[in-house]
């Protein structure tokens, strides 16, 4: 993947350089990408419960990292998150992702957030659009919904 994408990495989820970021670290276990996270009180929505937007962020990132380590440059085009149990702060959470399908420019992934007792508290499915890394880093792309196919498309600025 293009070197410049890593040189100025300030990703909120994974950069060690971002002072307000989550600083996630990932491991690969065959076809599964995994990370661990312990939410702090500043990450909560309801008292003692991880904010739902951060749950979605964590799931998005673990799925994106599955692609990144395989040198597949993408942007999230669509994500659906299903919450089935409150996620407590202060406990070690496990997040995992794996591939559902890879069709030309569209990659579908799945992710899950697992509580320490093994309960799956949230699941996500996402569509990622393959992109040109040069255009991604320069902000030259617009994602627009393709109503006929239900998937985002790359649209250059005019």
Secondary structure, DSSP 8 states (H G I E B T S, - for coil): --THHHHT---TTT-SS-TTS----EEEETTEEEEEEE--GGGBSSTTBB-HHHHHHHHHHHHHHHHHTTT--EEEEEEEEEE-S--BTTSEEEEEEEEEEEETTEEEEEEEEE-TTS-EEEEEEEEEEE--HHHHHHT-EEEEEETTTTEEEEEE--
